[in-house]
Amino acid sequence: MLLGVHVSIAGHIYESLDRAVALGCNAMQIFSRDPRQWRKAKLRPEDIEEFRKRRHKSKIEKVFVHIPYLINLASPYNILYKGSIRACVQDINEAEVLGAEYIVTHMGSHKKSGEGQGLKRFTQAINRILEKTKDSPVKILFENTSGSGSWLGYSFEQQRLVIDGIEDKKRIGVCFDTCHGYTAGYDLASAEGYEKTISGLDEIIGLKMLKLIHLNDTRDKLGSRRDRHEHIGKGKIGLEGFKRILNDNRLKDAAFILETPKDPETSDKKNLKTVRKLVRK
């Protein structure tokens, strides 16, 4: 099983590897830069070299880079739209030099331009990004959302529409966030709801496309469209829900990454311990 957490890049980006290794992870997720600001500077070559060296010595099998929150590949506003495409290309190039296998992106917000128009804009953006990075091995994963406001990607059907519109499908896949899925209306807490969800994912998207699961409990009720992560087993999905997810052989090829709250500082360690206890030997 590939299991890890979203780790901080505070200090130097290569220190994120040390944090993941200290937690016993064999997979990890990072932001390669400040997620709430536009890029100020490129990574230093010596930091890239040190990241690759430390990873080589570690047991980290997969590295996922989450793109910053400011990027909106579905924006109806051309300045933001073009800037987002440019920033995403830069992030893929940076992920490649770090040796990361994947970048993870939300599907953007249509900002009241309509879901159909937003999905079209996002699809066009991804096609452009894939063309501009056609020699890169880095794959792009589309993450589901809770569907709050004008955010896209809250249903398997929306993700499928985008996938169908991608010209080069070799470098795309999906990420399923359990908190987002539950509050978007996918019942992961009950046995019947869980089976319906996973079967639906397989029928509509295909489990072979599922490369990453963001393992997060949620503070909010089913279908609430809210996005508030909770510690594993402390929210509405509960321990039994996560036990089903973690022991489902259909999901064995996906990596599991925790994005649970960081308060207190020992939270990652405690959540990983909970997850490991739920996995059947």
C-alpha positions in Angstrom: 0.0 0.0 0.0 1.2 3.5 -0.9 0.4 5.7 2.1 1.6 9.2 2.9 0.6 12.8 3.9 0.7 16.3 2.5 3.9 17.6 4.0 5.2 21.1 4.4 8.1 22.5 2.3 9.0 25.0 5.0 12.7 25.9 5.1 13.9 24.1 1.9 11.8 22.0 -0.4 14.0 18.9 0.2 13.1 19.0 3.9 9.6 17.8 3.0 11.2 14.4 2.2 12.7 14.2 5.7 9.2 14.9 7.2 7.6 12.2 5.1 10.3 9.7 5.9 10.1 10.5 9.7 6.4 9.5 9.5 7.1 6.2 7.8 5.5 7.3 4.5 6.2 5.7 1.1 4.3 8.4 -0.8 3.9 12.1 -0.2 2.3 15.3 -1.5 3.6 18.8 -1.5 3.1 22.3 -2.9 6.2 23.2 -4.8 5.7 26.8 -3.8 3.4 29.1 -1.8 -0.1 27.9 -2.7 -1.7 31.3 -2.1 0.6 33.4 -4.2 1.8 33.6 -7.8 5.3 32.4 -8.4 8.0 34.7 -7.1 11.1 32.7 -8.1 12.2 29.4 -9.5 13.5 26.6 -7.3 17.2 26.8 -6.9 19.2 24.2 -8.8 21.0 23.1 -5.6 17.6 22.6 -3.9 16.4 20.5 -6.8 19.6 18.4 -6.7 19.3 17.8 -3.0 15.6 16.9 -3.3 16.4 14.2 -5.9 19.4 12.9 -3.8 17.4 12.6 -0.6 14.5 11.0 -2.4 16.8 8.4 -4.0 18.0 7.4 -0.5 14.4 7.3 0.8 11.6 4.8 0.3 9.3 7.4 -1.2 7.8 5.7 -4.3 5.4 8.4 -5.5 5.5 12.2 -5.2 2.4 14.2 -5.9 2.6 18.0 -6.4 -0.6 19.9 -5.8 -1.0 23.1 -7.8 -1.7 26.4 -6.0 -5.2 27.6 -5.1 -4.9 30.7 -7.2 -4.8 28.8 -10.5 -8.3 28.6 -12.2 -8.2 26.7 -15.5 -12.0 27.3 -15.9 -11.9 31.0 -15.5 -14.0 33.1 -17.9 -11.6 36.0 -17.4 -8.8 35.8 -20.0 -6.0 37.4 -18.0 -6.5 34.9 -15.1 -7.2 32.0 -17.6 -4.0 32.5 -19.6 -2.0 33.2 -16.4 -3.3 29.9 -14.9 -2.3 27.9 -18.0 1.2 29.5 -17.9 1.6 28.8 -14.2 0.4 25.2 -14.6 3.0 24.6 -17.4 5.7 26.0 -15.1 4.5 23.7 -12.2 4.7 20.7 -14.5 8.2 21.6 -15.6 9.2 22.1 -12.0 7.6 18.8 -11.0 9.6 17.1 -13.7 13.0 18.4 -12.6 12.1 17.3 -9.0 11.3 13.9 -10.2 7.7 14.0 -9.2 5.3 11.6 -11.0 2.1 13.6 -10.8 0.5 17.0 -10.4 -3.0 17.4 -8.9 -5.4 20.1 -9.9 -9.0 21.0 -9.1 -11.1 21.6 -12.1 -11.6 25.2 -11.5 -14.5 27.6 -10.9 -16.8 28.8 -13.7 -17.5 32.1 -11.8 -21.2 32.2 -12.9 -20.4 31.7 -16.6 -22.2 28.3 -16.4 -21.0 24.8 -15.8 -20.9 23.9 -19.5 -18.8 26.8 -20.4 -16.5 26.2 -17.4 -15.9 22.6 -18.3 -15.2 23.6 -21.9 -12.6 26.1 -20.8 -11.0 23.6 -18.4 -10.8 21.0 -21.2 -9.3 23.4 -23.6 -6.7 24.5 -20.9 -5.6 21.0 -20.2 -5.2 20.2 -23.9 -3.1 23.3 -24.3 -1.0 22.4 -21.2 -0.5 18.8 -22.4 0.7 20.1 -25.8 3.1 22.6 -24.2 4.6 19.9 -22.0 4.3 17.0 -24.5 7.8 15.7 -23.7 7.2 15.6 -19.9 6.5 12.3 -18.1 4.5 14.1 -15.4 0.8 13.1 -15.3 -2.1 15.4 -14.4 -4.8 14.2 -12.0 -8.2 15.9 -11.8 -9.4 16.1 -8.2 -13.1 16.1 -7.4 -14.6 18.9 -5.3 -17.4 19.3 -2.9 -19.2 21.5 -5.4 -19.5 24.6 -3.3 -20.2 27.9 -5.1 -19.3 27.6 -8.8 -16.6 24.9 -8.4 -16.6 22.2 -11.0 -15.7 18.5 -10.7 -18.1 17.5 -8.0 -19.5 14.6 -10.0 -18.0 11.6 -11.9 -20.0 12.7 -14.9 -18.3 16.1 -15.0 -14.8 14.4 -14.8 -15.8 12.0 -17.6 -16.9 14.9 -19.8 -13.5 16.5 -19.5 -11.7 13.2 -20.0 -13.6 12.6 -23.2 -12.5 16.0 -24.5 -8.8 15.4 -23.8 -6.8 14.7 -27.0 -3.9 12.9 -25.4 -5.2 10.8 -22.6 -2.0 9.0 -21.7 -1.0 11.6 -19.1 -4.2 12.1 -17.3 -6.0 10.4 -14.4 -8.2 11.3 -11.4 -7.8 11.9 -7.7 -10.8 11.1 -5.4 -11.0 13.2 -2.2 -13.2 11.4 0.3 -14.3 14.6 2.2 -15.2 16.3 -1.1 -17.0 13.2 -2.4 -19.1 12.8 0.8 -20.2 16.4 1.0 -20.9 16.3 -2.8 -23.4 13.5 -2.1 -21.4 10.3 -2.4 -22.2 8.3 0.7 -19.0 6.7 1.9 -20.2 6.1 5.4 -22.7 3.2 4.7 -21.8 -0.1 3.1 -24.5 0.3 0.4 -23.5 3.9 -0.3 -19.9 3.0 -0.5 -20.5 0.2 -3.0 -22.7 2.5 -5.1 -19.9 5.1 -5.1 -17.1 2.9 -6.1 -19.1 1.0 -8.7 -20.2 4.4 -10.2 -16.6 5.6 -10.3 -15.6 2.4 -12.1 -18.5 2.6 -14.6 -18.3 6.3 -15.4 -14.5 7.0 -15.2 -12.8 3.6 -14.8 -10.8 2.6 -11.8 -7.7 2.3 -13.9 -7.8 6.1 -14.1 -7.8 6.4 -10.3 -4.2 7.2 -9.2 -4.7 9.0 -5.9 -7.1 9.0 -3.0 -7.1 12.0 -0.6 -8.0 10.3 2.6 -9.9 12.9 4.7 -12.9 12.7 7.0 -15.4 15.5 7.0 -17.1 17.8 9.5 -20.2 18.2 7.4 -23.2 16.2 6.5 -23.8 14.2 3.3 -24.5 16.5 0.3 -23.8 19.7 2.2 -21.4 20.9 -0.5 -19.0 22.2 2.3 -15.2 21.5 2.3 -14.0 21.1 5.9 -11.6 18.2 6.5 -11.6 16.3 9.7 -9.3 13.7 11.4 -9.8 10.1 10.3 -12.7 8.5 12.2 -13.7 11.8 13.9 -16.1 13.0 11.2 -19.2 11.9 9.3 -17.5 9.1 7.3 -16.2 7.4 10.4 -13.9 4.5 11.0 -16.1 1.9 9.4 -16.2 3.9 6.2 -12.5 4.2 6.0 -12.0 0.6 6.8 -14.0 -0.3 3.7 -12.0 2.2 1.6 -8.6 1.0 2.8 -9.3 -2.7 2.4 -11.0 -2.6 -1.0 -8.8 -4.6 -3.3 -10.2 -2.6 -6.3 -8.3 0.4 -5.0 -5.0 -1.3 -4.4 -3.2 0.5 -7.3 -4.0 4.0 -5.9 -1.9 5.9 -3.5 -3.5 7.2 -0.3 -2.6 10.7 0.9 -3.8 12.3 4.1 -4.8 16.0 4.0 -6.2 16.0 7.5 -5.9 18.9 9.9 -2.5 19.7 11.3 -3.5 20.8 14.8 -2.0 19.7 17.0 1.5 19.1 15.4 1.3 15.4 16.2 -1.9 15.0 14.1 -0.2 13.5 11.1 1.4 10.8 13.2 -1.9 10.0 15.0 -3.9 9.9 11.7 -1.4 7.6 10.1 -1.5 5.3 13.1 -5.3 5.2 12.9 -5.2 4.4 9.2 -2.6 1.6 9.7 -4.7 0.0 12.4 -7.7 -0.1 9.9 -5.7 -2.0 7.3 -6.2 -5.7 7.4 -3.0 -7.6 7.6 
